[in-house]
Each structure stands twice: as structure tokens, then as C-alpha cells.
Amino acid sequence: MRIALLSDIHGNLPALQAVVRDLDRRGVDAVVNLGDALSGPLLPLPTARFLMGQDWQHLAGNHERQVLAPGPGGRGPEDAFTHAQLTPEVLAWMAALRPSLHYSRDLYLCHATPRSDLDYLLDTVLPDGSLRAATHAELAERLAGIDAAVVACGHTHHPRIMRSASGQLLVNPGSVGLQAYEWDRPHPHRVENGSPDARYAVVERVHGRWQAELIAVPYDHESMALLAQARGMDDWVHALRTGFMAGDGDAAG
């Protein structure tokens, strides 16, 4: 059984279609979508229609929750744009999604961590804004009660494969649709993957042991950068073009 792990598509349909062409070539048996599929200034409705037509397991991410039910401060610009684009049918489909589940005896799926759709599982953000791999102690705390042989998560957009102290295979496939972002939780930080390529992962059991592969796929990222520019989302433009956030001296457009 070869299972493709996709996450954080963020309405980037060309990136998703490139990934699907690649996983078809690899002959995967099943596909799971770990959430944050639609939110962003790109193509939320066509992406939703594409996903709803697939025989995949889908999870809800924090952005599905925020699109459906904004917090006290209201929806952010990406979620507000997305909500305005979606039909009642798509919103009902989103509302039925769960943030985590046991896919099989061996495979546990969550958007971020088993108990939160906002916290990071495999990465730890330090007060200076740098990221490091989670320690075994941090992983044990974040995975308490989860004994599946494989745990898949998304949310950070950062591709990473780790093993817990007990030998669990822990996989974050990275983001299909957005390779850099800034966030202020729990400390201000950036995630930058350094290329615009779409990311996903494949997990499979070989000779009784689970293994994983991280995959990067090129696609027409410039078309999505231009679309983000037309929508007035300049921070997305540079991220989509380069896999970096615009810094001092960089032109976001």
C-alpha cells in the first residue's frame, strides 16, 4: 500500500494538478488531504470542486475552521476572500470534515497535532523566530495517547520526516500550494522552503516497515503569483515565485 500525503493546498489548483499527475505516475493506492485546502487569494472554488470529485480522505485544517466560523477578530483577508467565493454546497462539505482521525490501524492523520489545529508537531519555534526539529520529549508530549506506527501532519508547510523515541514514523509532506509564510504564533517567525515547487509525500510499508519519501514537483507558479498580485496579496506573490518571504530590499511584486 502506497499512500500519498497532501496538505496545505491553499487554493493553488495548478500546483495540485501537477502533484496529481506525479502521483499517478508513481502508482499510489490512496491519497489523503491533511487540510487547509482552499484558503488564499487564488482559486478556492475550482480547487474545492476538484477535491470533492476525488475518492480521497480529506481533513479540516485551521483555515477550514476559520473560513466557516471566524474568531473574535473576524476573518483574515485570505479567509474572507475564500468564504466569499464558496458555494453553500462547498461550505457544507467543509463543515463535515474532521481535523484528525485514525485512517487505519497503522496510520493516524491530523492537520497540525492530535489535539490542536494550530500547534506545530514536528517543529518548535524559538523566541528568536528560528525553527528547530522537535525533541523526543516534545514529540512524546504532543503525541500522548497516539500509538499508530505512522503519524502524518501538515500545517507548518515544512517538509520533514522524523522518528519518535518509540520508533513511530512521523511525516509532514510540506505544502502543495504555498512554500513560504510568516506567522506570530507562538513567536513571530517565517517558514521558507526556498523553491516554489509543490510538495507532497508518499508513505509505504516495505518488508514490514514503514518508510516515507518527500517529493517536490515543478508547476506553473508564475501564473499563481500573477493571480495573487491581481488580488492585491503582495506577500503571496514573492512566496509563490521564490519559496521565500520578501525581505529588506526584495520586491514583493
C-alpha positions as CSV (number, residue, x, y, z in Angstrom):
1,M,0.0,0.0,0.0
2,R,1.5,3.3,-1.1
3,I,-0.3,6.3,0.3
4,A,0.2,9.9,-0.9
5,L,0.1,12.6,1.7
6,L,-1.0,16.1,0.6
7,S,-1.5,19.2,2.7
8,D,-1.9,22.9,2.6
9,I,-3.1,23.3,-1.0
10,H,-4.4,26.8,-0.2
11,G,-6.5,27.0,-3.4
12,N,-3.5,26.5,-5.7
13,L,-5.1,24.3,-8.3
14,P,-2.2,24.2,-10.8
15,A,0.1,23.0,-8.1
16,L,-2.4,20.4,-7.0
17,Q,-2.9,19.2,-10.6
18,A,0.9,18.9,-11.0
19,V,1.1,16.8,-7.9
20,V,-1.8,14.6,-9.0
21,R,-0.1,13.9,-12.4
22,D,3.1,13.0,-10.5
23,L,1.4,10.7,-8.0
24,D,-0.5,9.0,-10.9
25,R,2.9,8.3,-12.4
26,R,4.1,6.7,-9.2
27,G,1.1,4.4,-8.9
28,V,-0.1,5.3,-5.4
29,D,-3.0,3.3,-4.0
30,A,-4.7,6.1,-1.9
31,V,-4.5,9.8,-1.3
32,V,-5.1,11.8,1.9
33,N,-5.5,15.6,2.1
34,L,-4.5,16.9,5.5
35,G,-6.3,20.2,5.4
36,D,-6.0,23.9,4.6
37,A,-7.1,23.1,1.1
38,L,-8.8,26.3,0.0
39,S,-7.9,29.4,1.9
40,G,-6.0,32.1,0.0
41,P,-6.2,34.6,-2.9
42,L,-6.0,32.0,-5.7
43,L,-8.7,29.5,-6.9
44,P,-10.7,28.3,-3.9
45,L,-13.9,27.3,-5.7
46,P,-12.3,25.4,-8.6
47,T,-9.9,23.7,-6.1
48,A,-12.9,22.7,-3.9
49,R,-14.8,21.2,-6.9
50,F,-11.7,19.3,-7.9
51,L,-11.2,17.9,-4.4
52,M,-14.8,17.0,-4.0
53,G,-14.6,14.9,-7.1
54,Q,-11.8,12.7,-5.7
55,D,-12.1,9.5,-3.8
56,W,-9.7,10.8,-1.1
57,Q,-9.8,11.1,2.6
58,H,-10.0,14.8,3.5
59,L,-9.3,16.6,6.8
60,A,-10.2,20.0,8.0
61,G,-7.3,22.4,8.8
62,N,-7.4,25.6,10.9
63,H,-8.3,27.6,7.8
64,E,-11.4,25.4,7.1
65,R,-12.5,26.2,10.6
66,Q,-11.7,29.9,10.2
67,V,-13.5,30.2,6.9
68,L,-16.6,28.6,8.4
69,A,-16.5,30.3,11.8
70,P,-14.3,33.4,12.2
71,G,-12.9,34.2,15.6
72,P,-13.5,37.4,17.6
73,G,-11.3,39.5,15.2
74,G,-13.2,38.3,12.1
75,R,-11.8,36.5,9.1
76,G,-8.3,37.4,7.8
77,P,-8.1,38.6,4.2
78,E,-7.4,35.2,2.7
79,D,-10.2,33.5,4.6
80,A,-12.6,36.4,3.8
81,F,-11.8,36.1,0.1
82,T,-12.3,32.3,0.2
83,H,-15.6,32.5,2.1
84,A,-17.0,34.9,-0.5
85,Q,-16.0,32.6,-3.3
86,L,-17.5,29.4,-2.0
87,T,-21.0,28.0,-2.6
88,P,-23.3,26.5,0.1
89,E,-22.5,23.1,-1.2
90,V,-18.8,23.6,-0.6
91,L,-19.3,25.1,2.8
92,A,-21.4,22.1,3.8
93,W,-18.6,19.8,2.6
94,M,-16.1,21.7,4.6
95,A,-18.2,21.6,7.7
96,A,-18.4,17.8,7.6
97,L,-14.6,17.4,7.7
98,R,-12.7,16.3,10.8
99,P,-9.3,17.7,11.9
100,S,-7.9,14.3,12.8
101,L,-8.7,10.6,12.5
102,H,-7.3,7.0,12.5
103,Y,-7.0,6.2,8.8
104,S,-6.1,2.7,9.6
105,R,-4.6,0.7,12.4
106,D,-1.1,1.9,11.4
107,L,-1.8,5.4,10.1
108,Y,-3.0,8.4,12.2
109,L,-3.8,11.7,10.4
110,C,-4.0,15.2,11.8
111,H,-3.8,18.6,10.3
112,A,-1.4,20.0,13.0
113,T,-1.3,17.9,16.2
114,P,-3.7,15.4,17.6
115,R,-5.2,18.0,19.9
116,S,-4.8,21.3,18.1
117,D,-5.2,22.6,14.6
118,L,-2.8,25.5,15.4
119,D,0.2,24.0,17.2
120,Y,3.3,22.6,15.4
121,L,4.1,18.9,15.8
122,L,7.5,18.3,14.3
123,D,8.9,21.8,14.6
124,T,9.4,24.0,17.6
125,V,9.5,27.8,17.2
126,L,12.1,29.6,19.4
127,P,11.7,33.1,20.9
128,D,14.2,34.5,18.3
129,G,12.0,33.3,15.5
130,S,14.1,30.3,14.4
131,L,12.7,26.8,14.0
132,R,14.3,23.5,15.1
133,A,13.2,19.9,15.0
134,A,11.1,18.9,17.9
135,T,12.9,16.9,20.6
136,H,11.9,13.4,21.6
137,A,10.4,14.8,24.8
138,E,8.4,17.4,22.9
139,L,7.2,14.7,20.5
140,A,6.1,12.4,23.3
141,E,4.1,15.2,24.9
142,R,2.5,16.2,21.6
143,L,1.7,12.6,20.6
144,A,0.5,11.4,24.0
145,G,-2.0,8.6,23.5
146,I,-1.3,8.1,19.8
147,D,0.4,4.7,19.2
148,A,0.0,4.4,15.4
149,A,3.1,3.3,13.5
150,V,2.8,6.3,11.2
151,V,1.6,9.8,12.1
152,A,1.0,12.3,9.3
153,C,0.6,16.0,9.9
154,G,0.6,19.2,7.9
155,H,0.1,22.8,8.9
156,T,3.7,24.1,9.0
157,H,4.3,23.9,5.2
158,H,7.7,22.5,6.2
159,P,8.5,19.0,4.8
160,R,10.0,16.8,7.5
161,I,10.4,13.1,8.3
162,M,11.2,12.1,11.9
163,R,11.1,9.1,14.2
164,S,9.7,9.2,17.7
165,A,11.7,7.6,20.6
166,S,9.4,4.6,20.2
167,G,10.1,4.3,16.5
168,Q,6.9,5.9,15.1
169,L,7.4,7.3,11.6
170,L,6.4,11.0,11.7
171,V,5.8,12.7,8.3
172,N,4.9,16.3,7.3
173,P,4.6,16.4,3.5
174,G,5.0,20.1,3.3
175,S,2.6,22.3,1.3
176,V,1.3,21.7,-2.1
177,G,0.4,25.3,-2.7
178,L,2.4,27.8,-0.7
179,Q,6.2,27.5,0.1
180,A,6.7,30.4,2.5
181,Y,4.7,32.4,5.1
182,E,5.0,34.5,8.2
183,W,3.1,33.9,11.4
184,D,3.2,35.2,15.0
185,R,2.3,32.0,17.0
186,P,3.9,31.3,19.4
187,H,6.6,33.8,18.4
188,P,7.0,35.7,15.1
189,H,8.7,33.5,12.6
190,R,9.0,32.6,8.9
191,V,8.8,29.3,7.2
192,E,10.7,29.4,3.9
193,N,11.3,26.2,1.8
194,G,13.4,28.0,-0.8
195,S,11.8,27.0,-4.0
196,P,8.3,27.4,-5.5
197,D,7.8,23.7,-6.2
198,A,4.7,21.9,-4.9
199,R,5.5,19.4,-2.1
200,Y,3.9,16.1,-1.1
201,A,5.0,12.8,0.4
202,V,4.4,9.1,-0.1
203,V,4.4,6.5,2.7
204,E,4.6,2.8,2.2
205,R,5.2,-0.4,4.1
206,V,8.2,-2.3,2.7
207,H,9.3,-5.7,4.2
208,G,7.1,-5.0,7.2
209,R,8.5,-1.5,8.0
210,W,7.0,1.9,7.1
211,Q,9.1,4.4,5.1
212,A,8.5,7.8,3.6
213,E,9.7,9.9,0.7
214,L,9.4,13.7,0.4
215,I,8.7,14.9,-3.2
216,A,8.9,18.3,-4.9
217,V,7.2,18.9,-8.2
218,P,7.6,22.0,-10.5
219,Y,4.5,23.7,-11.9
220,D,3.5,27.0,-13.5
221,H,4.0,29.0,-10.3
222,E,4.2,32.3,-12.1
223,S,0.6,32.2,-13.1
224,M,-0.4,31.9,-9.5
225,A,2.0,34.7,-8.5
226,L,0.4,37.0,-11.0
227,L,-3.1,36.0,-9.8
228,A,-2.1,36.8,-6.2
229,Q,-0.8,40.1,-7.4
230,A,-4.1,40.8,-9.2
231,R,-5.9,40.1,-5.9
232,G,-3.7,42.5,-4.0
233,M,-1.9,39.9,-1.8
234,D,1.7,41.0,-2.3
235,D,3.1,38.8,0.4
236,W,1.8,35.7,-1.5
237,V,3.4,37.0,-4.7
238,H,7.0,36.6,-3.6
239,A,6.3,33.4,-1.7
240,L,4.7,31.8,-4.7
241,R,7.6,32.9,-7.0
242,T,10.5,32.0,-4.9
243,G,9.7,29.9,-1.8
244,F,10.9,32.9,0.3
245,M,9.2,35.8,2.0
246,A,10.1,39.2,0.7
247,G,12.8,40.7,2.8
248,D,14.5,44.0,3.1
249,G,15.4,45.1,-0.4
250,D,13.3,42.4,-2.1
251,A,10.4,43.4,-4.3
252,A,7.2,41.7,-3.3
253,G,5.7,42.1,-6.7
